[in-house]
Amino acid sequence: MPGMPKRFYAFFTLPTMLAFTLAFLIPFLLGIYLSFTEFTTVTDSRWVGISNYVRAFTDDRNFLNAAVFTVKFALVSVVLINVLAFSLALLLTRKLRGTNLFRTVFFMPNLIGGIVLGYVWQLIINGVLINFGVDITFSASYGFWGLVVLMNWQMVGYMMVIYIAGLQAIPTELIEAAKIDGANARQMLAGIKIPLVMPAFTICTFLTVSNSFKLFDQNLSLTGGAPARGSAMLALDIFSTFYGRTGYEGVGQAKAVVFFLFVALVVLLQLRYSRSREVVN
């Protein structure tokens, strides 16, 4: 607040900092420590060094398979979600009749919980596949494309709203000037709209990348990792290791730390690249 003495800043930020420290920072640091130990509870941990990290990559191939599956899923989902969302945003900013209704309808799937979405789409997909004598757990590829469809259905509307906000922020004077100069729709899209909507691309890409890598609820309810954990993503594999295998709590924690570092690196690189493409006013 203007005119407020600086000594009061610490007082007003203390509750937030305290909550952040207790709810995130301390558990995060404790989690890193536990990844180097063998434990059942946090009070009976025994230091084992990097052996948990070695076991995470050598005891079985599930973690590496889940990493490959997750990277493929993230690449396909990020591209499809952003292309579809931006296309819908372009369509729904043309002042067509009923655009507000369509915006609401496309956004609504984002309001449904992940577990519910997984079971709903499991029924839908199995209802189609049963005609061919199989279900979604018959092959990991079925689970992969089922997750892609589910993720797109859930997130396209949310990303569309962000792109619409970016498109509507473009000064109408630029569009009118381009039309006067004889620019066609494709030239305006490539030369004006896309460059000026790059901040929205940065936000949407960040959200889709992070959510694609962290997907858990939908994976658990749609396929459960079947068949033979072939459709398990990283978050589900970590969960299964930590809670499904006795004596592997430390290994599961080590996987979680590796997962965090990997996702953080990918997101930071994406943000750096996307921001470098933004138009500076």
Backbone bond lengths (Angstrom), bond angles and torsions (degrees), N, CA, C in turn:
res aa  C-N    CA-C-N  psi(-1)  N-CA   C-N-CA  omega(-1)  CA-C   N-CA-C  phi
1 M - - - 1.464 - - 1.522 109.92 -
2 P 1.330 118.13 139.52 1.468 120.63 -179.36 1.529 111.02 -60.76
3 G 1.317 115.87 136.60 1.445 121.04 176.67 1.510 115.40 81.62
4 M 1.332 118.04 -4.60 1.460 119.76 -179.29 1.524 109.46 -79.11
5 P 1.340 118.92 132.45 1.464 121.21 178.71 1.525 111.36 -58.20
6 K 1.328 116.03 142.73 1.455 120.78 -176.23 1.519 112.61 -61.82
7 R 1.342 116.81 -25.86 1.456 118.43 -177.85 1.530 112.11 -66.33
8 F 1.335 117.07 -17.63 1.464 119.81 179.25 1.525 112.60 -84.00
9 Y 1.325 117.22 -15.69 1.467 119.61 179.69 1.527 110.90 -60.14
10 A 1.325 115.56 -44.73 1.462 119.56 179.96 1.526 111.03 -62.25
11 F 1.316 116.33 -37.36 1.468 120.30 -179.00 1.531 111.03 -64.11
12 F 1.341 115.88 -43.51 1.467 118.91 -176.70 1.528 112.53 -78.09
13 T 1.326 117.93 -26.10 1.466 119.93 178.48 1.524 112.37 -88.49
14 L 1.341 117.96 -10.40 1.460 120.79 -177.58 1.525 113.44 -58.16
15 P 1.341 120.66 -46.44 1.478 118.96 -179.99 1.526 113.05 -58.87
16 T 1.346 116.54 -42.00 1.464 119.85 179.44 1.518 111.13 -66.33
17 M 1.324 117.27 -44.73 1.458 120.75 179.64 1.517 111.47 -64.46
18 L 1.329 116.82 -37.55 1.460 120.81 178.37 1.524 110.68 -65.31
19 A 1.333 116.42 -44.22 1.464 120.44 178.42 1.527 110.78 -63.84
20 F 1.331 116.97 -41.61 1.464 121.37 178.65 1.526 110.69 -62.28
21 T 1.328 116.35 -42.58 1.462 120.50 -178.32 1.526 111.26 -66.16
22 L 1.336 116.35 -45.74 1.463 120.60 -176.51 1.527 112.54 -73.62
23 A 1.329 117.17 -38.85 1.462 120.63 -173.17 1.524 113.36 -90.21
24 F 1.343 117.98 -22.04 1.467 118.87 -177.01 1.526 113.10 -126.10
25 L 1.349 117.43 -56.87 1.456 120.11 -169.54 1.529 112.47 -62.96
26 I 1.348 117.03 -49.58 1.471 119.89 -178.95 1.527 111.36 -64.06
27 P 1.363 120.00 -49.58 1.476 119.22 176.61 1.531 112.96 -59.28
28 F 1.329 117.38 -36.03 1.461 120.67 179.99 1.537 110.79 -65.03
29 L 1.330 116.95 -47.73 1.464 120.53 179.18 1.526 111.28 -65.91
30 L 1.342 116.53 -37.99 1.463 120.43 176.93 1.527 110.44 -64.47
31 G 1.332 116.59 -37.62 1.455 120.34 178.38 1.517 111.89 -63.94
32 I 1.334 116.78 -39.92 1.467 120.00 177.19 1.528 109.98 -63.58
33 Y 1.332 116.89 -43.39 1.467 120.04 178.23 1.524 111.11 -61.12
34 L 1.335 116.99 -44.73 1.467 120.49 -177.68 1.523 112.45 -66.14
35 S 1.329 117.35 -22.61 1.457 119.17 178.48 1.527 112.03 -67.87
36 F 1.333 116.87 -16.10 1.459 121.78 177.29 1.526 111.81 -101.57
37 T 1.314 117.05 13.20 1.466 120.63 -177.24 1.520 110.74 -128.83
38 E 1.323 114.80 165.61 1.465 122.04 169.61 1.516 106.39 -106.55
39 F 1.333 117.38 124.43 1.461 119.33 -172.85 1.519 111.00 -151.88
40 T 1.325 113.56 159.27 1.459 121.41 169.34 1.515 109.03 -111.75
41 T 1.325 115.62 -42.66 1.465 122.69 170.84 1.526 107.44 -127.61
42 V 1.322 116.25 169.01 1.466 119.42 -176.47 1.523 112.56 -68.86
43 T 1.325 118.07 -12.33 1.470 120.58 -177.71 1.520 113.31 -94.83
44 D 1.334 117.99 -7.17 1.472 118.96 -178.19 1.529 111.67 -122.85
45 S 1.325 116.06 32.34 1.461 120.28 -177.18 1.522 111.22 -73.90
46 R 1.341 114.96 145.80 1.468 121.62 177.96 1.523 108.85 -130.42
47 W 1.326 117.33 124.79 1.460 122.86 -174.59 1.527 110.48 -63.56
48 V 1.347 116.06 129.28 1.471 120.68 178.49 1.522 111.60 -130.03
49 G 1.314 117.56 7.21 1.460 120.56 178.34 1.518 112.79 70.48
50 I 1.320 116.04 -139.82 1.463 120.49 -175.25 1.530 113.06 -89.97
51 S 1.323 117.16 10.25 1.470 119.09 -175.69 1.527 112.17 -62.03
52 N 1.334 117.69 -32.59 1.467 119.53 177.88 1.525 111.18 -63.50
53 Y 1.325 116.89 -39.09 1.458 120.91 178.65 1.526 110.97 -67.60
54 V 1.328 116.48 -37.86 1.461 120.65 176.86 1.528 109.98 -65.02
55 R 1.329 116.71 -45.01 1.471 120.57 -179.86 1.530 111.51 -65.25
56 A 1.326 117.27 -32.29 1.458 120.20 -179.69 1.525 111.74 -60.37
57 F 1.352 116.57 -31.26 1.459 119.95 -177.34 1.525 113.33 -103.38
58 T 1.352 117.46 -13.97 1.469 118.91 -173.65 1.521 114.30 -114.48
59 D 1.338 118.86 -26.36 1.472 119.89 -176.24 1.523 111.80 -65.18
60 D 1.304 117.59 -38.08 1.466 122.16 175.15 1.523 108.32 -155.07
61 R 1.322 114.94 171.24 1.463 119.41 -176.91 1.528 112.03 -96.90
62 N 1.316 117.53 7.79 1.464 119.96 -176.30 1.528 112.23 -61.50
63 F 1.335 116.19 -40.14 1.457 119.83 -176.95 1.528 110.76 -66.52
64 L 1.321 116.76 -44.77 1.456 120.21 179.24 1.524 111.12 -67.12
65 N 1.339 116.34 -40.42 1.469 119.78 177.46 1.528 110.89 -62.54
66 A 1.337 116.15 -40.68 1.466 120.34 178.29 1.520 110.81 -65.60
67 A 1.341 116.78 -36.48 1.468 120.39 178.82 1.528 110.70 -65.19
68 V 1.323 117.33 -44.57 1.465 121.16 178.85 1.530 110.08 -63.65
69 F 1.325 116.13 -45.54 1.463 121.40 179.09 1.529 110.51 -59.19
70 T 1.322 116.53 -43.05 1.466 121.37 -177.99 1.522 111.68 -67.69
71 V 1.328 117.42 -42.40 1.465 120.75 179.59 1.522 110.25 -63.23
72 K 1.325 117.50 -44.50 1.472 120.74 177.77 1.526 110.78 -61.09
73 F 1.327 115.72 -45.11 1.459 120.15 179.86 1.522 110.81 -61.89
74 A 1.332 117.34 -43.71 1.460 120.94 -178.33 1.531 111.11 -63.73
75 L 1.330 117.05 -43.29 1.466 120.08 -179.97 1.528 111.62 -61.09
76 V 1.324 116.43 -48.13 1.467 120.37 -178.85 1.523 110.50 -65.69
77 S 1.330 117.17 -44.75 1.462 121.13 -176.12 1.523 111.79 -66.51
78 V 1.327 117.24 -43.74 1.469 120.48 -178.10 1.522 110.42 -61.50
79 V 1.326 116.87 -44.65 1.467 120.09 -179.42 1.528 110.76 -65.53
80 L 1.330 117.11 -50.88 1.460 120.39 -176.48 1.531 112.18 -63.82
81 I 1.328 117.02 -44.43 1.465 120.40 -177.84 1.514 110.92 -61.52
82 N 1.321 117.01 -46.52 1.462 119.61 -176.57 1.518 112.45 -71.80
83 V 1.319 118.06 -36.80 1.469 120.38 177.09 1.523 110.43 -65.21
84 L 1.337 116.65 -47.63 1.467 120.16 -179.54 1.524 111.41 -65.80
85 A 1.339 116.56 -42.38 1.468 120.08 -178.15 1.522 111.01 -65.15
86 F 1.330 117.07 -43.24 1.463 119.61 179.79 1.526 111.04 -67.79
87 S 1.320 117.25 -37.71 1.469 120.57 177.63 1.517 111.08 -63.01
88 L 1.334 116.79 -43.92 1.458 120.54 177.66 1.528 110.98 -64.64
89 A 1.336 116.48 -38.87 1.470 119.82 179.03 1.523 110.78 -62.80
90 L 1.333 117.31 -41.70 1.465 120.44 176.88 1.525 110.64 -61.46
91 L 1.333 115.73 -42.13 1.469 119.99 -178.18 1.522 111.56 -67.21
92 L 1.338 116.08 -39.61 1.467 120.11 -174.12 1.527 113.27 -89.30
93 T 1.315 117.96 7.67 1.473 120.81 172.29 1.527 110.81 -110.79
94 R 1.315 116.89 17.78 1.467 121.16 179.74 1.523 112.46 -97.43
95 K 1.326 115.80 13.61 1.464 121.58 177.72 1.527 112.04 58.44
96 L 1.337 113.80 41.53 1.452 119.05 176.55 1.524 109.94 -83.04
97 R 1.282 116.21 163.43 1.452 120.90 -178.72 1.528 110.30 -71.67
98 G 1.330 116.66 133.78 1.460 121.57 176.67 1.515 115.19 80.34
99 T 1.336 117.80 15.99 1.466 119.78 -177.74 1.529 112.62 -64.02
100 N 1.315 117.57 -36.27 1.470 120.07 179.25 1.521 111.22 -63.11
101 L 1.319 116.81 -38.93 1.466 120.81 177.33 1.520 110.54 -64.18
102 F 1.321 116.63 -45.20 1.461 120.33 -179.16 1.531 110.98 -64.92
103 R 1.328 117.44 -38.28 1.465 120.25 177.92 1.527 110.34 -60.59
104 T 1.317 116.46 -43.03 1.461 120.96 179.46 1.513 111.40 -64.78
105 V 1.327 116.63 -44.68 1.464 121.39 -178.32 1.523 110.77 -63.36
106 F 1.333 117.37 -44.30 1.465 120.59 -179.11 1.528 111.88 -68.02
107 F 1.327 117.11 -29.41 1.467 120.28 -177.82 1.528 112.33 -80.52
108 M 1.314 118.20 -26.38 1.465 121.90 -172.11 1.527 115.67 -56.82
109 P 1.351 120.72 -38.64 1.473 118.98 179.52 1.520 114.27 -56.87
110 N 1.341 117.27 -26.27 1.462 119.96 180.00 1.524 112.31 -67.90
111 L 1.338 116.93 -17.08 1.455 121.15 -178.44 1.520 112.78 -85.14
112 I 1.333 117.55 -9.08 1.465 121.74 -177.43 1.518 109.31 -90.21
113 G 1.326 117.00 138.83 1.454 121.81 -179.03 1.515 112.50 -65.60
114 G 1.337 116.02 151.91 1.459 121.60 -176.18 1.512 114.11 -62.07
115 I 1.338 117.87 -41.34 1.464 121.27 179.67 1.521 110.17 -61.34
116 V 1.324 116.41 -45.55 1.462 121.24 179.75 1.519 110.55 -62.31
117 L 1.326 116.40 -44.80 1.461 120.50 179.00 1.522 111.49 -58.36
118 G 1.324 115.60 -42.48 1.460 119.41 -179.46 1.513 112.56 -60.38
119 Y 1.322 116.64 -45.71 1.466 119.78 -179.36 1.530 111.89 -69.39
120 V 1.339 116.13 -37.09 1.468 119.72 178.65 1.521 110.37 -63.09
121 W 1.325 116.81 -48.58 1.452 119.49 -179.07 1.524 112.29 -71.70
122 Q 1.311 117.73 -25.99 1.465 119.59 173.83 1.524 110.26 -62.78
123 L 1.338 116.59 -43.11 1.464 120.64 177.50 1.528 111.21 -64.01
124 I 1.324 116.61 -43.47 1.465 120.66 -178.81 1.525 111.11 -63.84
125 I 1.334 116.42 -50.54 1.467 120.79 -176.39 1.526 110.70 -67.07
126 N 1.328 116.69 -43.60 1.468 118.95 178.44 1.528 111.49 -64.74
127 G 1.323 116.38 -30.80 1.457 119.56 176.76 1.514 112.39 -63.96
128 V 1.343 116.26 -29.45 1.473 120.65 176.32 1.530 110.59 -83.20
129 L 1.337 116.47 -46.00 1.459 120.68 -174.89 1.521 113.29 -68.99
130 I 1.328 117.09 -24.82 1.461 119.67 -179.17 1.525 111.59 -61.95
131 N 1.318 115.80 -25.41 1.467 119.70 176.96 1.524 111.96 -67.12
132 F 1.345 116.48 -17.84 1.456 121.25 179.14 1.536 111.33 -107.81
133 G 1.328 116.50 9.32 1.458 121.52 176.48 1.507 115.64 77.07
134 V 1.346 117.70 18.87 1.465 121.01 178.87 1.523 108.85 -135.34
135 D 1.341 116.39 174.88 1.458 120.91 171.53 1.516 108.75 -133.26
136 I 1.320 116.77 -175.38 1.462 120.51 -172.94 1.523 112.93 -67.60
137 T 1.331 118.13 -19.68 1.463 120.94 178.84 1.520 112.47 -90.40
138 F 1.332 117.84 4.55 1.469 121.07 -179.10 1.524 110.88 -66.46
139 S 1.336 116.02 -36.61 1.462 120.82 -177.93 1.521 109.12 -144.53
140 A 1.330 115.45 148.03 1.470 119.72 178.21 1.521 111.24 -64.10
141 S 1.333 117.44 -29.53 1.463 120.19 179.55 1.528 111.05 -67.20
142 Y 1.352 117.03 -33.96 1.462 119.90 175.58 1.529 109.91 -63.28
143 G 1.331 115.57 -44.34 1.455 119.90 178.04 1.515 112.05 -63.53
144 F 1.332 116.72 -38.00 1.461 121.28 179.51 1.524 110.84 -60.38
145 W 1.334 116.89 -53.01 1.455 119.60 -177.67 1.519 112.09 -72.02
146 G 1.338 116.82 -27.85 1.458 119.00 173.07 1.514 111.82 -63.86
147 L 1.336 116.62 -41.57 1.462 120.86 177.43 1.531 111.53 -67.26
148 V 1.332 116.57 -36.56 1.467 120.22 178.03 1.524 110.11 -63.41
149 V 1.334 116.57 -46.51 1.474 120.44 179.33 1.520 110.24 -61.67
150 L 1.326 116.72 -45.79 1.466 121.10 -179.47 1.527 111.04 -60.61
151 M 1.327 116.59 -46.50 1.462 121.18 -177.61 1.522 110.93 -63.36
152 N 1.330 116.00 -41.63 1.463 119.52 178.57 1.518 110.86 -64.76
153 W 1.314 116.67 -44.69 1.463 120.76 -178.76 1.523 111.07 -61.44
154 Q 1.334 116.83 -34.93 1.454 120.69 -178.35 1.525 113.14 -78.49
155 M 1.341 118.28 -38.74 1.457 120.14 -167.26 1.522 115.40 -104.77
156 V 1.331 118.41 -17.88 1.458 119.80 -176.52 1.524 111.20 -58.30
157 G 1.331 117.67 -43.71 1.460 120.84 -178.99 1.515 113.14 -63.78
158 Y 1.327 116.72 -37.97 1.465 121.28 179.25 1.525 110.27 -65.93
159 M 1.340 116.86 -47.31 1.457 120.40 178.64 1.527 110.64 -65.13
160 M 1.333 116.56 -35.17 1.464 120.87 178.58 1.522 111.57 -58.13
161 V 1.328 117.23 -42.16 1.459 121.13 -179.86 1.528 110.47 -62.06
162 I 1.325 117.73 -39.46 1.466 121.23 179.20 1.530 110.35 -66.91
163 Y 1.317 116.44 -42.38 1.469 119.77 178.09 1.529 111.41 -65.74
164 I 1.318 117.34 -37.61 1.465 120.30 177.55 1.526 110.21 -61.05
165 A 1.334 116.46 -43.19 1.467 120.09 178.30 1.532 110.69 -60.75
166 G 1.350 116.46 -40.58 1.457 119.71 178.37 1.518 112.83 -66.42
167 L 1.326 117.25 -40.59 1.457 121.00 179.46 1.525 111.92 -67.69
168 Q 1.326 115.60 -38.21 1.458 118.60 -179.22 1.525 112.25 -72.46
169 A 1.334 117.46 -17.00 1.462 120.94 178.63 1.526 112.60 -83.32
170 I 1.328 117.30 -8.76 1.464 120.27 178.59 1.533 109.18 -69.57
171 P 1.317 119.58 126.27 1.469 121.23 -179.90 1.530 111.35 -57.24
172 T 1.308 115.54 130.94 1.471 119.54 179.65 1.527 111.52 -64.88
173 E 1.353 116.90 -24.47 1.459 119.95 179.12 1.533 111.54 -61.40
174 L 1.338 116.30 -36.40 1.461 119.71 179.13 1.527 110.89 -66.09
175 I 1.336 115.55 -43.27 1.465 119.59 179.73 1.522 110.53 -63.34
176 E 1.338 116.60 -44.45 1.460 120.48 -179.41 1.528 111.10 -64.97
177 A 1.316 116.34 -40.27 1.463 119.76 179.06 1.526 111.01 -64.79
178 A 1.327 116.77 -38.97 1.463 120.44 178.41 1.523 111.08 -65.10
179 K 1.332 116.28 -39.49 1.462 119.67 178.10 1.531 111.17 -64.67
180 I 1.330 116.05 -41.24 1.466 120.04 178.68 1.522 110.82 -62.78
181 D 1.346 115.82 -36.69 1.468 120.38 179.39 1.522 112.58 -76.07
182 G 1.333 117.21 -3.09 1.463 120.84 176.13 1.509 115.53 91.41
183 A 1.343 117.72 14.46 1.463 120.07 179.52 1.523 110.03 -71.49
184 N 1.339 116.06 137.09 1.454 119.79 176.40 1.526 110.24 -88.09
185 A 1.317 116.87 179.77 1.466 121.15 -175.06 1.524 111.35 -61.75
186 R 1.343 117.23 -40.45 1.462 120.16 -179.09 1.530 110.89 -66.22
187 Q 1.311 117.59 -41.02 1.464 121.00 179.87 1.523 111.32 -67.22
188 M 1.337 117.64 -38.21 1.472 120.00 177.27 1.515 111.23 -67.40
189 L 1.350 116.22 -35.75 1.454 120.06 178.78 1.528 111.06 -65.02
190 A 1.333 115.84 -46.84 1.461 120.19 -176.37 1.524 112.92 -77.07
191 G 1.344 116.98 -33.52 1.455 119.65 -173.58 1.515 115.53 -96.35
192 I 1.341 117.02 -20.80 1.469 119.89 -176.63 1.522 112.21 -122.91
193 K 1.316 116.43 -57.04 1.465 119.50 -170.45 1.522 113.01 -67.32
194 I 1.322 116.44 -52.34 1.472 118.47 -177.77 1.534 111.97 -62.51
195 P 1.357 120.02 -47.38 1.480 118.12 178.36 1.520 113.77 -59.61
196 L 1.341 117.85 -39.21 1.458 120.24 -177.28 1.522 113.10 -79.58
197 V 1.332 117.01 -15.12 1.466 120.42 178.79 1.526 110.78 -98.08
198 M 1.328 118.41 5.90 1.463 120.89 -179.18 1.524 113.90 -57.20
199 P 1.363 120.56 -35.98 1.474 117.81 174.54 1.527 112.66 -58.83
200 A 1.333 116.94 -36.41 1.467 120.17 176.51 1.527 110.59 -68.52
201 F 1.344 116.68 -37.18 1.466 120.08 175.02 1.525 110.43 -60.89
202 T 1.324 116.69 -40.62 1.466 120.36 179.19 1.523 110.84 -60.55
203 I 1.325 116.53 -47.47 1.469 120.78 -179.50 1.522 110.96 -64.24
204 C 1.329 116.72 -47.46 1.461 120.39 -176.36 1.524 111.87 -67.09
205 T 1.321 116.49 -38.85 1.463 119.28 178.22 1.519 110.73 -66.47
206 F 1.337 116.26 -41.08 1.464 120.09 176.80 1.525 111.10 -59.02
207 L 1.322 116.83 -46.89 1.469 120.74 -178.11 1.525 111.63 -66.37
208 T 1.322 117.03 -42.39 1.461 119.23 -178.07 1.529 111.72 -71.35
209 V 1.326 117.16 -38.53 1.465 119.76 177.99 1.523 110.65 -63.96
210 S 1.333 117.03 -50.65 1.469 120.11 -177.56 1.522 111.40 -64.66
211 N 1.322 118.02 -42.88 1.459 120.39 -179.46 1.520 112.21 -68.98
212 S 1.326 117.68 -34.13 1.464 120.43 178.66 1.525 110.94 -65.98
213 F 1.318 116.60 -42.87 1.462 119.22 -179.93 1.525 111.96 -71.13
214 K 1.318 118.08 -32.89 1.462 121.44 -175.07 1.524 113.11 -90.62
215 L 1.322 118.53 3.12 1.465 121.47 -175.08 1.529 110.90 -55.51
216 F 1.324 116.19 127.35 1.467 120.56 -179.23 1.525 112.10 -136.78
217 D 1.340 117.48 -57.87 1.462 120.94 -174.84 1.518 112.48 -55.49
218 Q 1.343 116.02 -47.34 1.458 120.41 -177.66 1.520 111.27 -65.62
219 N 1.330 116.53 -38.95 1.461 121.12 178.38 1.529 111.04 -64.55
220 L 1.327 116.18 -41.59 1.456 121.37 -179.37 1.522 111.81 -63.73
221 S 1.330 117.05 -45.16 1.462 119.86 -175.21 1.524 113.24 -84.26
222 L 1.339 118.51 -28.26 1.464 120.01 -177.67 1.525 112.08 -78.43
223 T 1.337 117.77 -49.35 1.466 119.89 -176.38 1.532 113.19 -125.36
224 G 1.337 116.69 -22.13 1.465 119.00 -176.22 1.516 112.82 63.89
225 G 1.339 117.24 15.83 1.462 120.82 -178.51 1.512 113.83 89.27
226 A 1.328 118.07 -7.05 1.464 121.54 -178.36 1.528 110.13 -70.63
227 P 1.348 116.34 153.41 1.468 127.53 -0.12 1.532 111.68 -86.93
228 A 1.313 116.72 137.64 1.467 122.99 175.82 1.519 112.12 52.57
229 R 1.346 116.23 40.52 1.458 123.92 178.55 1.536 112.30 62.76
230 G 1.326 116.08 19.38 1.452 120.65 179.44 1.512 113.28 -71.28
231 S 1.341 117.13 -23.78 1.469 120.42 178.96 1.521 111.72 -109.88
232 A 1.326 116.69 18.88 1.463 120.67 178.68 1.525 110.02 -81.24
233 M 1.327 116.04 129.33 1.451 120.97 174.60 1.528 108.96 -88.46
234 L 1.326 116.30 176.08 1.461 120.00 -172.76 1.524 112.94 -59.77
235 A 1.326 117.51 -44.45 1.466 119.99 -177.97 1.522 110.95 -62.81
236 L 1.331 117.51 -41.00 1.465 120.84 179.18 1.521 111.14 -69.59
237 D 1.333 117.50 -37.04 1.470 120.21 178.03 1.524 110.86 -64.62
238 I 1.335 116.90 -40.86 1.469 120.42 177.50 1.525 110.33 -63.61
239 F 1.324 116.79 -44.43 1.465 121.47 177.84 1.525 111.04 -59.36
240 S 1.328 116.74 -45.05 1.470 120.93 -178.80 1.518 111.34 -66.21
241 T 1.323 116.88 -36.73 1.467 120.21 178.85 1.522 111.16 -67.98
242 F 1.320 116.09 -45.15 1.464 120.55 -175.17 1.523 111.69 -69.22
243 Y 1.329 116.65 -45.70 1.462 120.12 -173.63 1.527 114.01 -101.14
244 G 1.323 117.64 -12.10 1.460 119.04 -174.70 1.510 115.66 -105.92
245 R 1.334 118.14 -8.09 1.462 120.69 -177.40 1.525 109.78 -130.36
246 T 1.310 116.30 116.78 1.462 121.58 -179.11 1.529 110.07 -65.57
247 G 1.335 115.50 131.95 1.451 120.56 -179.97 1.514 114.11 86.05
248 Y 1.329 116.70 0.96 1.457 120.65 -178.47 1.526 112.24 -108.40
249 E 1.332 116.91 16.73 1.460 118.99 179.81 1.525 111.82 -60.41
250 G 1.323 116.76 -42.57 1.456 120.31 178.66 1.519 112.46 -65.99
251 V 1.330 116.04 -36.63 1.469 120.19 177.63 1.527 110.22 -65.61
252 G 1.333 115.42 -42.87 1.458 119.27 176.99 1.513 112.02 -61.25
253 Q 1.343 116.39 -38.58 1.463 119.86 178.11 1.523 111.21 -67.86
254 A 1.325 116.74 -37.56 1.467 120.24 177.26 1.525 110.62 -64.64
255 K 1.328 116.07 -41.12 1.466 119.49 176.19 1.526 110.75 -60.52
256 A 1.331 116.62 -39.41 1.462 120.73 -179.68 1.524 111.14 -63.81
257 V 1.319 117.85 -39.24 1.468 121.09 178.69 1.526 110.32 -66.64
258 V 1.338 116.30 -44.23 1.470 120.21 177.36 1.526 110.21 -60.98
259 F 1.318 116.15 -41.67 1.461 121.95 179.22 1.525 111.06 -60.78
260 F 1.334 115.92 -45.05 1.460 120.85 178.91 1.526 111.30 -60.93
261 L 1.316 117.05 -47.89 1.463 120.74 -178.45 1.528 110.95 -63.55
262 F 1.322 116.44 -39.43 1.459 120.38 -179.11 1.525 111.18 -66.02
263 V 1.327 116.87 -48.62 1.467 120.75 -179.70 1.525 110.59 -64.67
264 A 1.335 117.25 -41.18 1.466 120.51 178.55 1.520 110.83 -60.49
265 L 1.329 117.17 -42.67 1.465 120.98 179.49 1.527 111.03 -63.80
266 V 1.328 116.84 -46.06 1.467 121.00 -179.30 1.528 110.71 -61.84
267 V 1.325 116.48 -44.78 1.466 120.51 -178.11 1.525 111.07 -66.66
268 L 1.315 117.88 -41.32 1.465 120.42 179.26 1.525 111.70 -64.50
269 L 1.332 116.67 -40.68 1.461 120.09 177.11 1.524 111.03 -65.21
270 Q 1.329 116.13 -40.28 1.469 119.92 178.30 1.522 111.03 -63.74
271 L 1.336 116.88 -44.58 1.458 119.96 179.57 1.522 111.74 -63.15
272 R 1.311 116.18 -41.21 1.465 119.65 179.77 1.526 111.05 -63.45
273 Y 1.322 116.52 -43.57 1.462 119.87 -179.73 1.529 110.71 -67.26
274 S 1.334 117.13 -46.00 1.464 120.56 -177.04 1.521 111.31 -63.54
275 R 1.331 116.87 -41.77 1.465 119.33 -179.44 1.520 111.98 -68.07
276 S 1.322 116.74 -28.85 1.471 119.15 177.81 1.520 111.82 -69.32
277 R 1.333 116.75 -17.94 1.459 121.21 -179.65 1.517 112.75 -93.94
278 E 1.334 117.26 -6.51 1.442 120.18 -177.89 1.532 111.33 -73.59
279 V 1.326 114.84 147.29 1.462 120.81 178.19 1.518 109.09 -79.43
280 V 1.324 117.59 127.27 1.458 122.35 179.13 1.525 108.61 -88.91
281 N 1.344 114.96 123.05 1.478 118.91 179.58 1.522 110.81 -74.19
